[in-house]
Amino acid sequence: MYRLIVIALIAVTLAACGRQPAVTTPAIPPAGSAVIASESRLIDRGHGAPAVGDPAPDFSYTLADGTTVRLSDLRGTPVVLNFWATWCLPCVEEMPLLQAAYDAAEGKLAVLGVNRNELPAAIARFTATTPVTFPLITNIGGDIGDRYAVNSLPVTYFIRRDGTIGARHIGALNERTLAEQLEALE
């Protein structure tokens, strides 16, 4: 009986981290909140899932101060590109781990959290309870995740300094896996 309950809980958790329908009405987070990019745009409209060794599909995001950054602008710095949502428990559980890696790197690592299909206001509510200082990118339409072949959450891409994909990890990261992937990026 216990085994059936555990299997049922796992199934419910995995189902909860599936794709949510797109929402199309953006909202602006309150001033003074975490670094939330309320706009994003897919630049690379190629087809097919990017593989290890391929150039990371490019996209841009706009910060609250109006600064627009492209993923390709970060070349020269390794990037952890995490696809997540506030309703995904494994995503929420790995956020402090991503924040710790970002802090420990002291500017030598970029971490980007691309939110799947949620409004900036939902992300702002999340950051009120889970402090995050790396950019959380609103992608309401989900096109960036689609380009990266994200079908469930969380999914993390590890992008090398030259802008190519070093690895893809499906599911929640643990401390060991994150450390191994970051070491491989060096």
C-alpha positions as YAML, in Angstrom:
chain: A
units: angstrom
residues:
- id: 1
  name: MET
  ca: [0.00, 0.00, 0.00]
- id: 2
  name: TYR
  ca: [2.80, 2.42, 0.93]
- id: 3
  name: ARG
  ca: [4.44, 1.76, -2.42]
- id: 4
  name: LEU
  ca: [1.23, 2.65, -4.30]
- id: 5
  name: ILE
  ca: [0.94, 5.92, -2.36]
- id: 6
  name: VAL
  ca: [4.55, 6.84, -3.21]
- id: 7
  name: ILE
  ca: [3.99, 6.01, -6.89]
- id: 8
  name: ALA
  ca: [0.81, 8.09, -6.91]
- id: 9
  name: LEU
  ca: [2.58, 11.06, -5.30]
- id: 10
  name: ILE
  ca: [5.41, 10.86, -7.84]
- id: 11
  name: ALA
  ca: [2.90, 10.72, -10.70]
- id: 12
  name: VAL
  ca: [1.01, 13.75, -9.36]
- id: 13
  name: THR
  ca: [4.25, 15.71, -8.91]
- id: 14
  name: LEU
  ca: [5.41, 14.93, -12.45]
- id: 15
  name: ALA
  ca: [2.03, 15.81, -13.89]
- id: 16
  name: ALA
  ca: [2.09, 19.12, -12.00]
- id: 17
  name: CYS
  ca: [5.36, 20.04, -13.69]
- id: 18
  name: GLY
  ca: [3.97, 19.54, -17.19]
- id: 19
  name: ARG
  ca: [3.27, 22.37, -19.58]
- id: 20
  name: GLN
  ca: [0.72, 25.02, -18.59]
- id: 21
  name: PRO
  ca: [-1.39, 26.93, -21.09]
- id: 22
  name: ALA
  ca: [-0.01, 30.24, -22.33]
- id: 23
  name: VAL
  ca: [-1.21, 33.43, -20.72]
- id: 24
  name: THR
  ca: [-1.16, 36.58, -22.80]
- id: 25
  name: THR
  ca: [-1.73, 39.52, -20.45]
- id: 26
  name: PRO
  ca: [1.54, 40.86, -19.01]
- id: 27
  name: ALA
  ca: [1.71, 42.74, -15.70]
- id: 28
  name: ILE
  ca: [4.57, 44.80, -14.32]
- id: 29
  name: PRO
  ca: [6.07, 43.73, -10.97]
- id: 30
  name: PRO
  ca: [6.23, 46.30, -8.17]
- id: 31
  name: ALA
  ca: [9.28, 48.56, -7.93]
- id: 32
  name: GLY
  ca: [12.08, 47.32, -5.69]
- id: 33
  name: SER
  ca: [11.39, 43.65, -6.40]
- id: 34
  name: ALA
  ca: [13.97, 41.12, -7.58]
- id: 35
  name: VAL
  ca: [15.58, 41.30, -11.03]
- id: 36
  name: ILE
  ca: [12.59, 40.39, -13.18]
- id: 37
  name: ALA
  ca: [12.74, 40.82, -16.94]
- id: 38
  name: SER
  ca: [9.13, 41.48, -17.86]
- id: 39
  name: GLU
  ca: [9.73, 41.13, -21.60]
- id: 40
  name: SER
  ca: [11.55, 38.53, -23.64]
- id: 41
  name: ARG
  ca: [11.89, 37.74, -27.32]
- id: 42
  name: LEU
  ca: [13.11, 34.67, -29.15]
- id: 43
  name: ILE
  ca: [15.70, 35.66, -31.76]
- id: 44
  name: ASP
  ca: [16.79, 32.25, -33.09]
- id: 45
  name: ARG
  ca: [13.73, 30.71, -34.72]
- id: 46
  name: GLY
  ca: [15.50, 27.53, -35.85]
- id: 47
  name: HIS
  ca: [13.90, 24.12, -35.61]
- id: 48
  name: GLY
  ca: [14.67, 21.00, -33.67]
- id: 49
  name: ALA
  ca: [16.00, 20.56, -30.17]
- id: 50
  name: PRO
  ca: [19.46, 22.03, -29.68]
- id: 51
  name: ALA
  ca: [22.04, 19.34, -28.90]
- id: 52
  name: VAL
  ca: [25.26, 19.35, -26.94]
- id: 53
  name: GLY
  ca: [27.84, 21.21, -29.03]
- id: 54
  name: ASP
  ca: [25.23, 23.30, -30.89]
- id: 55
  name: PRO
  ca: [25.12, 27.07, -30.48]
- id: 56
  name: ALA
  ca: [22.60, 28.01, -27.79]
- id: 57
  name: PRO
  ca: [19.49, 29.49, -29.46]
- id: 58
  name: ASP
  ca: [19.58, 33.23, -28.93]
- id: 59
  name: PHE
  ca: [16.91, 35.30, -27.18]
- id: 60
  name: SER
  ca: [16.71, 38.70, -25.53]
- id: 61
  name: TYR
  ca: [15.18, 39.98, -22.32]
- id: 62
  name: THR
  ca: [14.46, 43.49, -21.10]
- id: 63
  name: LEU
  ca: [15.16, 44.54, -17.52]
- id: 64
  name: ALA
  ca: [13.10, 47.04, -15.52]
- id: 65
  name: ASP
  ca: [15.57, 49.85, -16.29]
- id: 66
  name: GLY
  ca: [14.98, 49.32, -20.03]
- id: 67
  name: THR
  ca: [18.28, 47.53, -20.67]
- id: 68
  name: THR
  ca: [17.92, 44.76, -23.24]
- id: 69
  name: VAL
  ca: [20.31, 41.82, -22.99]
- id: 70
  name: ARG
  ca: [20.78, 39.00, -25.48]
- id: 71
  name: LEU
  ca: [21.98, 35.57, -24.46]
- id: 72
  name: SER
  ca: [24.73, 36.00, -27.06]
- id: 73
  name: ASP
  ca: [25.90, 39.13, -25.17]
- id: 74
  name: LEU
  ca: [27.00, 36.80, -22.38]
- id: 75
  name: ARG
  ca: [29.60, 34.98, -24.51]
- id: 76
  name: GLY
  ca: [32.85, 34.72, -22.60]
- id: 77
  name: THR
  ca: [30.93, 33.75, -19.44]
- id: 78
  name: PRO
  ca: [29.49, 30.31, -18.72]
- id: 79
  name: VAL
  ca: [25.69, 30.40, -18.43]
- id: 80
  name: VAL
  ca: [23.26, 28.25, -16.47]
- id: 81
  name: LEU
  ca: [19.91, 28.56, -18.27]
- id: 82
  name: ASN
  ca: [17.11, 27.21, -16.10]
- id: 83
  name: PHE
  ca: [13.49, 26.81, -17.27]
- id: 84
  name: TRP
  ca: [11.08, 26.93, -14.34]
- id: 85
  name: ALA
  ca: [7.66, 28.01, -13.02]
- id: 86
  name: THR
  ca: [6.39, 29.10, -9.62]
- id: 87
  name: TRP
  ca: [3.85, 26.25, -9.49]
- id: 88
  name: CYS
  ca: [6.52, 23.57, -10.08]
- id: 89
  name: LEU
  ca: [7.70, 22.29, -6.68]
- id: 90
  name: PRO
  ca: [11.01, 20.80, -7.96]
- id: 91
  name: CYS
  ca: [11.72, 24.16, -9.66]
- id: 92
  name: VAL
  ca: [11.11, 26.04, -6.44]
- id: 93
  name: GLU
  ca: [13.23, 23.60, -4.44]
- id: 94
  name: GLU
  ca: [16.27, 24.01, -6.73]
- id: 95
  name: MET
  ca: [16.17, 27.86, -6.77]
- id: 96
  name: PRO
  ca: [18.27, 28.27, -3.59]
- id: 97
  name: LEU
  ca: [20.89, 25.92, -5.09]
- id: 98
  name: LEU
  ca: [21.07, 28.01, -8.27]
- id: 99
  name: GLN
  ca: [21.29, 31.18, -6.18]
- id: 100
  name: ALA
  ca: [24.13, 29.70, -4.09]
- id: 101
  name: ALA
  ca: [26.08, 28.79, -7.26]
- id: 102
  name: TYR
  ca: [25.51, 32.28, -8.64]
- id: 103
  name: ASP
  ca: [26.71, 33.89, -5.41]
- id: 104
  name: ALA
  ca: [29.76, 31.61, -5.12]
- id: 105
  name: ALA
  ca: [30.87, 32.40, -8.68]
- id: 106
  name: GLU
  ca: [31.22, 36.10, -7.81]
- id: 107
  name: GLY
  ca: [30.37, 37.37, -11.29]
- id: 108
  name: LYS
  ca: [32.15, 34.59, -13.22]
- id: 109
  name: LEU
  ca: [28.91, 32.75, -13.99]
- id: 110
  name: ALA
  ca: [25.61, 33.95, -15.44]
- id: 111
  name: VAL
  ca: [22.43, 32.29, -14.21]
- id: 112
  name: LEU
  ca: [19.18, 32.98, -16.04]
- id: 113
  name: GLY
  ca: [15.79, 31.67, -14.96]
- id: 114
  name: VAL
  ca: [13.36, 31.58, -17.87]
- id: 115
  name: ASN
  ca: [9.87, 31.35, -16.44]
- id: 116
  name: ARG
  ca: [7.40, 29.29, -18.39]
- id: 117
  name: ASN
  ca: [4.09, 31.04, -19.20]
- id: 118
  name: GLU
  ca: [3.58, 33.13, -16.05]
- id: 119
  name: LEU
  ca: [2.97, 36.82, -15.53]
- id: 120
  name: PRO
  ca: [5.61, 39.07, -13.94]
- id: 121
  name: ALA
  ca: [3.30, 39.55, -10.94]
- id: 122
  name: ALA
  ca: [3.41, 35.80, -10.18]
- id: 123
  name: ILE
  ca: [7.20, 35.87, -10.38]
- id: 124
  name: ALA
  ca: [7.31, 38.91, -8.07]
- id: 125
  name: ARG
  ca: [5.14, 37.09, -5.49]
- id: 126
  name: PHE
  ca: [7.53, 34.14, -5.70]
- id: 127
  name: THR
  ca: [10.61, 36.32, -5.08]
- id: 128
  name: ALA
  ca: [8.98, 37.76, -1.95]
- id: 129
  name: THR
  ca: [9.44, 34.36, -0.29]
- id: 130
  name: THR
  ca: [12.44, 33.02, -2.24]
- id: 131
  name: PRO
  ca: [15.16, 35.63, -2.63]
- id: 132
  name: VAL
  ca: [16.79, 35.42, -6.05]
- id: 133
  name: THR
  ca: [19.26, 37.98, -7.42]
- id: 134
  name: PHE
  ca: [19.92, 36.54, -10.89]
- id: 135
  name: PRO
  ca: [17.56, 37.55, -13.71]
- id: 136
  name: LEU
  ca: [14.17, 35.84, -13.80]
- id: 137
  name: ILE
  ca: [12.88, 36.18, -17.33]
- id: 138
  name: THR
  ca: [9.19, 36.31, -18.11]
- id: 139
  name: ASN
  ca: [8.35, 34.25, -21.19]
- id: 140
  name: ILE
  ca: [4.57, 34.32, -21.24]
- id: 141
  name: GLY
  ca: [4.19, 32.78, -24.69]
- id: 142
  name: GLY
  ca: [6.67, 30.00, -23.94]
- id: 143
  name: ASP
  ca: [8.48, 30.34, -27.28]
- id: 144
  name: ILE
  ca: [11.95, 30.30, -25.70]
- id: 145
  name: GLY
  ca: [11.17, 27.05, -23.89]
- id: 146
  name: ASP
  ca: [9.68, 25.65, -27.09]
- id: 147
  name: ARG
  ca: [12.87, 26.47, -28.99]
- id: 148
  name: TYR
  ca: [14.90, 24.69, -26.30]
- id: 149
  name: ALA
  ca: [12.52, 21.67, -26.48]
- id: 150
  name: VAL
  ca: [11.31, 22.11, -22.90]
- id: 151
  name: ASN
  ca: [8.34, 19.77, -22.41]
- id: 152
  name: SER
  ca: [8.44, 19.47, -18.62]
- id: 153
  name: LEU
  ca: [9.97, 21.47, -15.79]
- id: 154
  name: PRO
  ca: [12.56, 22.06, -14.57]
- id: 155
  name: VAL
  ca: [15.08, 21.81, -17.41]
- id: 156
  name: THR
  ca: [18.56, 23.31, -17.21]
- id: 157
  name: TYR
  ca: [21.03, 23.99, -19.99]
- id: 158
  name: PHE
  ca: [24.71, 24.55, -19.28]
- id: 159
  name: ILE
  ca: [26.18, 26.89, -21.89]
- id: 160
  name: ARG
  ca: [29.92, 27.15, -22.43]
- id: 161
  name: ARG
  ca: [31.86, 30.41, -22.71]
- id: 162
  name: ASP
  ca: [31.81, 30.12, -26.51]
- id: 163
  name: GLY
  ca: [28.00, 30.06, -26.56]
- id: 164
  name: THR
  ca: [27.63, 26.35, -27.28]
- id: 165
  name: ILE
  ca: [25.59, 23.93, -25.22]
- id: 166
  name: GLY
  ca: [27.71, 21.87, -22.83]
- id: 167
  name: ALA
  ca: [24.91, 19.82, -21.27]
- id: 168
  name: ARG
  ca: [21.16, 19.56, -20.72]
- id: 169
  name: HIS
  ca: [19.67, 18.34, -17.46]
- id: 170
  name: ILE
  ca: [16.00, 17.35, -17.20]
- id: 171
  name: GLY
  ca: [14.50, 17.44, -13.71]
- id: 172
  name: ALA
  ca: [15.57, 19.06, -10.48]
- id: 173
  name: LEU
  ca: [19.25, 19.61, -9.91]
- id: 174
  name: ASN
  ca: [20.96, 18.43, -6.78]
- id: 175
  name: GLU
  ca: [24.13, 19.90, -5.35]
- id: 176
  name: ARG
  ca: [26.40, 17.19, -6.78]
- id: 177
  name: THR
  ca: [24.99, 17.32, -10.32]
- id: 178
  name: LEU
  ca: [25.17, 21.11, -10.39]
- id: 179
  name: ALA
  ca: [28.78, 21.07, -9.17]
- id: 180
  name: GLU
  ca: [29.76, 18.48, -11.79]
- id: 181
  name: GLN
  ca: [28.12, 20.43, -14.62]
- id: 182
  name: LEU
  ca: [29.69, 23.70, -13.52]
- id: 183
  name: GLU
  ca: [33.10, 22.07, -13.32]
- id: 184
  name: ALA
  ca: [32.64, 20.70, -16.85]
- id: 185
  name: LEU
  ca: [31.99, 24.26, -18.09]
- id: 186
  name: GLU
  ca: [35.44, 25.42, -16.95]
...
